[in-house]
Amino acid sequence: MEVANFVFNDFQENTYILHDESNECVIIDPGCNNDIEKIQFKEYIIARDLKPVMLINTHCHIDHILGNQFVANEYKLKLWAHAGEQVVLDHAMQVAQMYGIHYMGSPNITETLEEGDTVAFGNQKLKVLFTPGHSPASISLYNEETKTLMAGDVLFKGSIGRTDLPGGDHETLLKMIREKIFTLPDDTIVYSGHGPSTMIGLEKRTNPFFT
């Protein structure tokens, strides 16, 4: 499985495209929010002859959904996320106006993902982990075969997601990381919603929130 990473919008958010030899791909947290970013995104898909089959939000904070409508329209995709994130999505326009950023809206969550579900595309399977705390119903996606975790804003290199936004809870986030993420193999690669990738073992040893 290949993981393509694009850093988009003023929040420097990581947008991901996952794909394999089947050429099917999954789009996670599209943050593309201007014509240049959208062209860059599309050109990657065109150059590799990829077929987008799913649009997934790990959570629905504004920086992770700015490209939802564009991707949904461009590739005729429905939005997959945990149902508990719809309340966050419902307030997105108000948040965008508060930050003074352009937001063209988003489709509602019509396809839901919960703990233990499997996201299948091409020859890949991603296990859904329910990891709230940064947001009310954030999910992470784990590929056991490649030891790859798409963590959204749950865990960062040397840090964790902020918990001061509506629906956030610090103790819940720490509990989810300990119980759902730190129980994965130490050599699991963590792709976060912002910043560089990291590894489970490294974070267990050095992350200041746990040492």
C-alpha positions in Angstrom: 0.0 0.0 0.0 1.3 3.4 -0.9 0.6 6.5 1.2 0.6 9.8 -0.6 0.7 12.9 1.6 -0.3 16.5 0.6 0.0 19.4 3.0 -3.0 21.7 2.3 -4.7 24.9 3.6 -3.6 27.5 6.1 -3.7 24.9 8.9 -1.0 22.8 7.2 -3.2 19.8 7.3 -2.1 16.4 5.9 -4.4 15.0 3.2 -3.8 11.4 2.3 -4.4 9.2 -0.7 -4.0 5.4 -0.1 -3.6 3.1 -3.1 -2.1 -0.1 -4.3 -1.5 -2.2 -7.4 -5.2 -2.4 -8.1 -5.3 1.4 -8.7 -8.2 1.8 -6.4 -7.6 4.5 -3.8 -9.1 5.9 -0.6 -9.0 9.7 0.1 -8.6 10.6 3.8 -9.3 14.1 5.2 -9.1 16.2 2.0 -8.1 19.7 3.0 -7.5 21.1 -0.5 -9.1 24.6 -0.4 -7.9 26.5 -3.4 -7.4 25.9 -7.2 -3.7 25.2 -6.9 -4.2 22.6 -4.2 -7.1 21.0 -6.1 -5.0 20.8 -9.3 -2.1 19.2 -7.4 -4.5 16.7 -5.9 -6.2 15.8 -9.2 -2.9 15.6 -11.1 -1.6 12.9 -8.7 -4.7 10.8 -9.3 -4.6 11.3 -13.1 -0.8 10.6 -13.4 -1.2 7.2 -11.6 -4.6 6.4 -13.2 -6.1 5.9 -9.8 -9.8 5.2 -9.2 -11.1 6.9 -6.0 -13.6 4.6 -4.3 -14.0 6.1 -0.8 -13.9 9.5 0.9 -13.2 9.2 4.6 -12.9 11.8 7.4 -11.1 10.7 10.5 -12.9 13.5 12.2 -14.7 16.6 11.0 -12.8 19.7 12.2 -12.7 22.4 9.6 -9.1 21.9 8.4 -9.8 18.2 7.5 -13.0 18.8 5.5 -12.3 21.8 3.4 -12.0 19.6 0.3 -14.9 17.3 1.0 -17.3 18.8 -1.4 -14.8 19.1 -4.2 -13.7 15.4 -3.8 -17.3 14.2 -3.4 -18.4 16.1 -6.6 -15.3 15.3 -8.6 -15.4 11.5 -8.0 -19.0 10.9 -7.1 -18.3 9.7 -3.6 -20.3 9.6 -0.4 -18.8 10.6 2.9 -17.7 8.0 5.4 -17.0 8.8 9.0 -18.3 8.0 12.5 -21.9 9.2 13.0 -20.8 11.1 16.1 -18.9 13.5 14.0 -22.0 14.9 12.2 -22.5 17.4 15.0 -19.0 18.8 14.3 -19.8 18.9 10.6 -23.0 20.8 11.2 -21.1 23.6 12.8 -18.4 23.8 10.1 -19.7 26.8 8.3 -19.9 28.8 11.5 -16.3 27.8 12.3 -15.1 28.7 8.8 -16.7 32.2 9.1 -15.0 32.7 12.5 -11.6 31.9 10.9 -12.4 33.9 7.8 -11.7 31.0 5.4 -13.5 29.9 2.3 -15.6 26.7 2.8 -17.8 25.4 0.1 -19.7 23.0 2.4 -19.6 19.2 2.7 -21.9 16.3 2.1 -23.4 14.9 5.3 -22.1 11.6 6.7 -24.2 9.0 5.0 -21.9 6.0 5.4 -20.9 5.3 9.0 -17.8 3.7 10.4 -17.5 2.3 13.9 -15.0 0.4 16.1 -14.2 -3.0 14.5 -15.5 -2.2 11.0 -13.2 -2.9 8.1 -12.6 -0.5 5.2 -11.7 -2.6 2.1 -10.3 -1.3 -1.2 -8.2 -2.9 -3.8 -6.2 -5.6 -2.0 -6.1 -3.7 1.3 -8.0 -3.8 4.6 -8.1 -1.0 7.2 -9.4 -1.8 10.6 -11.5 1.0 12.2 -10.4 2.1 15.7 -12.7 4.4 17.7 -10.4 7.0 19.2 -12.3 10.0 20.5 -10.8 12.7 22.8 -9.6 15.3 20.2 -13.0 15.3 18.7 -16.2 13.6 19.9 -16.0 10.6 17.6 -12.6 10.5 15.8 -11.5 7.3 14.2 -8.1 5.9 13.3 -7.5 3.4 10.5 -5.0 0.5 10.9 -3.5 -1.7 8.1 -2.2 -4.7 9.9 -0.3 -6.1 6.9 1.7 -2.9 6.3 1.7 -1.8 10.0 0.3 1.6 9.0 -1.9 3.8 11.1 -3.9 6.8 9.8 -4.3 8.6 13.1 -6.0 11.9 12.2 -5.3 14.4 15.0 -5.1 11.8 17.8 -1.4 11.3 18.0 1.5 13.4 16.6 5.3 13.1 16.6 6.1 14.2 20.2 2.6 15.4 21.0 -1.2 14.6 21.0 -4.2 16.3 19.6 -5.6 19.4 21.3 -8.6 18.8 23.5 -9.9 22.3 24.1 -12.3 22.3 21.2 -16.0 21.4 21.6 -16.3 17.6 22.2 -12.7 17.2 23.2 -11.6 15.5 26.4 -8.0 15.2 27.6 -8.3 12.1 29.7 -10.4 10.3 27.1 -7.7 11.0 24.5 -4.9 9.7 26.7 -6.9 6.6 27.4 -7.6 5.9 23.7 -3.9 6.3 22.8 -2.8 4.0 25.6 -5.5 1.4 24.9 -6.1 1.5 21.1 -2.8 2.9 19.6 0.0 2.0 22.0 -1.1 -1.7 21.9 -0.2 -1.8 18.2 3.3 -3.1 17.2 6.1 -0.7 18.0 7.2 -0.6 14.3 3.8 0.7 13.2 4.1 3.9 11.2 1.8 6.6 12.3 0.5 9.1 9.7 -0.9 12.1 11.6 -3.2 14.9 10.5 -0.4 17.5 10.8 3.4 17.3 10.8 5.7 14.3 10.0 5.0 10.7 10.5 6.3 8.8 13.5 6.3 5.3 15.0 4.4 3.7 17.9 7.6 2.6 19.7 9.2 6.0 19.4 6.1 7.7 20.9 5.8 5.2 23.7 9.4 6.0 24.7 9.7 9.7 24.1 6.3 11.4 23.8 6.2 13.8 26.8 2.5 13.1 27.5 3.3 9.5 28.3 6.9 9.6 29.8 
